[in-house]
Amino acid sequence: MFERRQGWLTLSDGQRVQVEYAKSDPASGGRRTDHDWICANCSVQNFFKRDACFKCDTAKSASLKLERQGLHMVGVVPCDTLLIRSLPEGCNTAMLFESLSHYTALTSIVQLQISDSKEYAYIQMKSSDEATLLLNSSYKAPIKIGGQDVVITFCRHSMTHLIRQQINLLQGRNSAPQPTALGMNPNVRILTSSVLMFFVSAHGAEVAQAAMAALRQSQGHILVGTLIR
């Protein structure tokens, strides 16, 4: 039971919540608009007019900053994908592979991607067990990328899921530019069929070989690093 008064609802427990009209019906499968935003702190969706999250009161500007840092993708459930945050300035895939080679076998890495903000990256391992081993090693001693301590956690979703999501957006489901969970603009035409096949299936020896090739290049943009430019 609840009471409705001038845009506010009073619930049976006495709690008051603000009510706003929805721009689409969630039950109909309507997508959120480009202007609506999801709080990076608590994952609640907010309407575009709000300057702060209605649940946790995080400012929209602060939420966007946290999103650029990758906080919105932090997960607690073990999976095969790790999130590496607080990357050093100028970090690229070559630096990541070279640094990670001190903590895990490169053949254990399936794929890796740096976000557009360059402040965090995804690394998919062969299994959740191998991802857990690498994560546990960071508890014993901080993992360094380019000589700088980084923060490693599980990712909210596997990269396989995130890539499929991005492919769907690239196929034209959204006509307006909108960042995906991977931190990329889906309207950038960057994936050819041959590159996509390599992107999804490359692992083990291919990754190690690509990593070594990257170390011989000054820019070092390989694998997904090539795809996100």
Secondary structure, 3 states (H helix, E strand, C coil): CEEEECCEEEECCCCEEECCCCCCCHHHCCCCCCCCEECCCCCCEECCCCCECCCCCCEHHHHHHHHHCCHHHEECCCCCEEEEECCCCCCCHHHHHHHHCCCCCHHHEEEEEECCCCCEEEEEECCHHHHHHHHHHHHHCCCEECCEECEEEEECCCHHHHHHHHHHHHHHHCCCCCCCCCCCCCCCCCCCHHHHHHHHHCCCHHHHHHHHHHHCCCCCCCCHHHHCC
